[in-house]
Amino acid sequence: MSEVPGTVRLIAERYRLVSLLGEDGGGVLWLARDEVLTRDVAIKEVRAPKSLGPADTRRLYEHLENAARAAGRVSHRNVVAVHDVATEGGRPWIVMELVRGLTLADVLEAEGPLPPRRAAHIGAEVLAALRVAHAAGVLHRDVKPSSVLIANDGRVMVTDFGTLTARDSPAFGAPETVGGRDPGPDSDLWSLGALLHAATQGRSAFGADRDPAATHPSRGGADVLETVVTGLLHRNPSDRMDAAEAEHLLRLASSGGAARTDAPATASPSTDSRRTGPEHVREPAAASARAGTVVAETTGQDDDSRRATTVLAVGVALLLLFLVALVWALAGA
């Protein structure tokens, strides 16, 4: 067991352990104080499984240290920042941004299945984080409810990039990684689909004894969200929905929108021509009405113009008569 921080323990002569925040199979999470920058941080004390021998343990620690340093290159509002990777007691300690809140796993345990709009919002935020990480060449490898944080201020944050492999979490691991193949960005997308299913159903549809070919969940909620879940959970990575399209649809679902599934029925001009002949194709009523309005307005404008011209002509004629009369009068005088 790790030391209880009542005995004042410093990590790398800088980070003072304060209290225990949580514990899982991958290690222990501590609240700590950065004595150099005088700020609170979260520190993940990595633990190797007891079943591993010394050589495998060293390789695991090296992998986790490299993964944490790679995650430190990812800067995004939905990513828990990695500040440092310290070494103490022969193993890495991952120093991260302190985010106060609950994991999605905690929320699901306390509240049960989420409404589709809320699940879609969380999924869109997680996907935004994954897209930035993938652009930087960083895979998550273990997207699951316990690696998603719901902060007290409402932010959705993704943590633990690259710290495990998906085969360690079969309930959320893509078929190819559970089967022992190397993961890729599409593997993270599959895991996100499984996470969204769990968020709307309250539990994962998959487990250690699952058939990797079983990829389609039961209805996950609203139609748009269901479309995304189904699109991400294709067994073949190349058939999975594109990340940009998935995020767009999740944003749409989170705002209560609906995807357009069919186009309005319109008559084909070529079909109408074959049936009635081009000379008999009629305008739609609305178009005819608009045309009639334009004709009426134009006709009215023409009438006004003719009246104005007539009045002007009469006026000019009267003026000429007046001038002639005036000249005649002056001549007679």
Buried (B, 14 or more C-beta within 10 A) or exposed (E): EBEEBEEEBEBEEBBBBBEBBBBBEBBBBBBBBBEEEEEEBBBBBBBBEEEEEEEEBBEBBEBBBEBBBBBBEBEBEBBBBBBBBBEBEEBBBBBBBBBEBBBBBBBBEEEEBBEBBBBBBBBBBBBBBBBBBBEEEBBBBBBBBBBBBBEEEEBBBBBBBBBBBBBBBBBBBBBBBBEEEEBBBBBBBBBBBBBBBBBBBEEBBBEEEBEBEEBEBEEBBBEBBBBBBBBBBBBEBEEBBEBEEBBBBBBBBBEEBEBEEEEEEEEEEEEBEEEEEEEEEEEEEEEEEEEEEEEEEEEEEEEEEEEEEEEEEEEEEEEEEEEEEEEEEEEEE
